[in-house]
Amino acid sequence: MGITPQQFERMKSRLAGSRRVPAPVAELESGDSLRARSHQIILGIDPSLRGTGYGVIQLAKPQPQLLAQGTIRSRTGWPRSRCLVQIAQTLRDVLRRHCPTVCVIEGLFYAQNLQTALIMGEARGASLVAVAEAGLEIYEIAPRKVKQAIVGYGAAQKTAVAKMVQRLLRLSEPPGPDEADALALALTYAHENQRYSLAARKRI
């Protein structure tokens, strides 16, 4: 079947438009994977209404270095609203002091008690607002995945996590349970980046 010269030119134009020019390597490397690997100061957060743990590490050789750790305590008699303000204000201070560029927060878990889940969600929300205000990238990692990465066992006890965090950061003593969980989150993120992991993390 014959075609006219005009039809032939239109076909050539469509074919030329459908060709994909390979992106330069520099462009490919400038995406999220490279940005994730470029983070040097990492903030980990283990949210809780009356005991939010946080930890800040800096990537270094031969192992990451501890910059800060702590637990945001709220008095028993305080209303929840005041506890949430305490969490947000303290994290803002930590962000200003240490200038992390990425935050890793503990992923959601299934609580049998609805009231407990709501309270945990409020503490998590206060933490996320403070970090998001500073413009950080925020990722979440499930607790089981953190334990698997740090201890090698997804159902490890808190004491085992704390001892392994102490060893990885060469601390003089194990951190408190909330601080240990926060530091374990930061270390897990750092470990995955050093391995150039292609596994998709959940960004929030």
C-alpha positions as CSV (number, residue, x, y, z in Angstrom):
1,M,0.0,0.0,0.0
2,G,1.5,3.4,-1.0
3,I,1.7,6.5,1.1
4,T,1.9,10.1,0.1
5,P,5.1,12.2,0.8
6,Q,3.1,14.2,3.4
7,Q,2.2,10.9,5.3
8,F,5.8,9.8,5.2
9,E,7.0,13.1,6.8
10,R,4.3,12.8,9.5
11,M,5.5,9.3,10.3
12,K,9.1,10.4,10.6
13,S,8.1,13.2,12.9
14,R,6.2,10.9,15.2
15,L,9.1,8.4,15.3
16,A,11.6,11.1,16.1
17,G,9.3,12.5,18.9
18,S,9.0,9.0,20.5
19,R,12.8,8.5,20.9
20,R,14.0,8.8,24.4
21,V,17.4,10.4,24.8
22,P,19.3,8.6,27.6
23,A,19.7,10.9,30.6
24,P,23.3,11.8,31.5
25,V,24.8,9.9,34.5
26,A,25.1,13.1,36.4
27,E,21.4,13.7,36.0
28,L,20.5,10.1,37.2
29,E,22.7,10.5,40.2
30,S,21.2,13.8,41.2
31,G,17.9,12.1,42.2
32,D,16.5,11.0,45.5
33,S,19.0,8.1,45.9
34,L,22.0,10.4,45.7
35,R,20.4,13.0,48.0
36,A,19.7,10.3,50.5
37,R,23.3,9.2,50.5
38,S,24.6,12.8,50.9
39,H,23.0,13.3,54.4
40,Q,25.8,13.5,57.0
41,I,23.8,14.4,60.1
42,I,20.8,12.2,60.9
43,L,18.1,12.7,63.5
44,G,16.3,9.7,64.9
45,I,13.0,10.1,66.9
46,D,11.1,7.6,69.0
47,P,7.9,9.4,69.8
48,S,6.0,9.0,73.0
49,L,3.8,11.5,74.9
50,R,5.8,11.5,78.1
51,G,9.1,10.1,76.9
52,T,10.0,11.0,73.3
53,G,13.6,9.8,72.6
54,Y,15.8,11.5,70.1
55,G,19.3,10.9,68.9
56,V,21.6,12.8,66.5
57,I,24.5,11.1,64.7
58,Q,27.1,12.3,62.2
59,L,28.5,10.0,59.5
60,A,32.2,9.4,60.0
61,K,34.9,6.8,59.6
62,P,35.4,4.2,60.9
63,Q,32.0,4.5,62.6
64,P,29.3,7.2,63.0
65,Q,29.7,9.7,65.9
66,L,27.2,10.7,68.5
67,L,26.3,14.4,68.5
68,A,23.3,14.4,70.9
69,Q,20.8,12.1,72.7
70,G,18.0,12.7,75.1
71,T,14.5,11.9,76.3
72,I,11.9,14.6,76.3
73,R,10.2,14.1,79.7
74,S,6.8,15.5,80.6
75,R,5.5,15.5,84.2
76,T,2.7,13.2,85.0
77,G,0.3,15.9,86.0
78,W,0.7,17.9,82.7
79,P,-2.3,17.9,80.3
80,R,-1.5,16.3,76.9
81,S,-1.5,19.6,75.1
82,R,1.4,20.9,77.3
83,C,3.3,17.6,76.7
84,L,2.9,18.1,72.9
85,V,4.3,21.6,73.1
86,Q,7.2,20.4,75.2
87,I,8.0,17.8,72.5
88,A,7.8,20.3,69.6
89,Q,9.9,23.0,71.4
90,T,12.6,20.6,72.5
91,L,13.0,19.2,69.0
92,R,13.2,22.7,67.5
93,D,16.1,23.4,69.9
94,V,17.8,20.2,68.8
95,L,17.3,21.0,65.1
96,R,18.8,24.5,65.6
97,R,21.7,23.2,67.6
98,H,22.8,20.3,65.4
99,C,21.3,21.1,61.9
100,P,20.5,17.6,60.7
101,T,19.3,17.3,57.1
102,V,17.2,14.1,57.4
103,C,14.9,12.7,60.1
104,V,14.0,9.0,60.7
105,I,11.0,8.3,62.9
106,E,9.6,5.1,64.2
107,G,6.9,3.7,61.9
108,L,3.4,3.2,63.1
109,F,2.6,0.1,65.0
110,Y,-0.7,-1.6,65.8
111,A,-1.8,-1.0,69.4
112,Q,-4.6,-3.1,70.9
113,N,-5.7,-0.1,73.0
114,L,-7.3,2.6,70.9
115,Q,-6.6,5.3,73.5
116,T,-2.9,4.4,73.5
117,A,-2.8,4.6,69.7
118,L,-4.3,8.0,69.7
119,I,-1.9,9.4,72.3
120,M,1.1,7.9,70.4
121,G,-0.3,9.5,67.2
122,E,-0.4,12.9,68.9
123,A,3.2,12.7,70.1
124,R,4.2,11.6,66.6
125,G,2.3,14.5,65.0
126,A,4.0,17.0,67.3
127,S,7.4,15.6,66.4
128,L,6.6,15.6,62.6
129,V,5.5,19.2,62.7
130,A,8.7,20.4,64.4
131,V,10.8,18.5,61.9
132,A,8.8,19.5,58.8
133,E,9.0,23.2,59.8
134,A,12.8,22.9,59.5
135,G,12.5,21.5,56.0
136,L,14.0,18.1,56.6
137,E,13.4,15.0,54.6
138,I,11.5,12.6,56.8
139,Y,11.4,8.8,56.6
140,E,9.8,6.1,58.7
141,I,11.2,2.7,59.5
142,A,9.2,-0.1,61.1
143,P,10.4,-1.1,64.6
144,R,11.0,-4.7,63.6
145,K,13.2,-3.6,60.6
146,V,15.3,-1.5,63.0
147,K,15.8,-4.4,65.4
148,Q,16.7,-6.7,62.5
149,A,19.3,-4.2,61.2
150,I,20.9,-3.4,64.6
151,V,20.7,-6.7,66.5
152,G,20.0,-9.2,63.7
153,Y,16.7,-10.3,65.3
154,G,13.4,-8.6,64.6
155,A,11.9,-9.3,68.1
156,A,15.0,-8.3,70.1
157,Q,14.5,-6.8,73.5
158,K,15.2,-3.1,74.3
159,T,18.2,-4.0,76.3
160,A,19.8,-5.8,73.4
161,V,19.2,-2.8,71.1
162,A,20.7,-0.4,73.7
163,K,23.8,-2.6,74.1
164,M,24.3,-2.8,70.3
165,V,23.9,1.0,69.9
166,Q,26.5,1.4,72.6
167,R,28.9,-0.8,70.7
168,L,28.2,0.8,67.3
169,L,28.8,4.3,68.6
170,R,31.5,3.3,71.1
171,L,29.7,4.8,74.1
172,S,30.9,4.5,77.6
173,E,27.5,3.1,78.7
174,P,24.3,2.0,77.1
175,P,21.8,4.8,76.3
176,G,18.4,4.9,77.9
177,P,15.7,2.8,76.2
178,D,14.0,5.8,74.4
179,E,17.3,7.3,73.4
180,A,18.6,3.9,72.2
181,D,15.5,3.4,70.0
182,A,16.0,6.8,68.4
183,L,19.7,6.2,67.8
184,A,19.0,2.8,66.4
185,L,16.7,4.5,63.8
186,A,19.4,6.9,62.8
187,L,22.0,4.1,62.6
188,T,19.7,1.9,60.5
189,Y,19.2,4.7,58.0
190,A,23.0,5.3,57.9
191,H,23.7,1.6,57.4
192,E,21.2,1.3,54.5
193,N,22.8,4.3,52.8
194,Q,26.3,3.0,53.2
195,R,25.2,-0.2,51.6
196,Y,23.6,1.9,48.7
197,S,20.4,0.1,49.4
198,L,17.8,0.3,46.7
199,A,15.0,-0.7,49.0
200,A,12.3,1.9,49.0
201,R,12.0,3.7,52.3
202,K,8.7,5.3,53.2
203,R,9.0,9.0,53.0
204,I,6.5,11.1,54.9
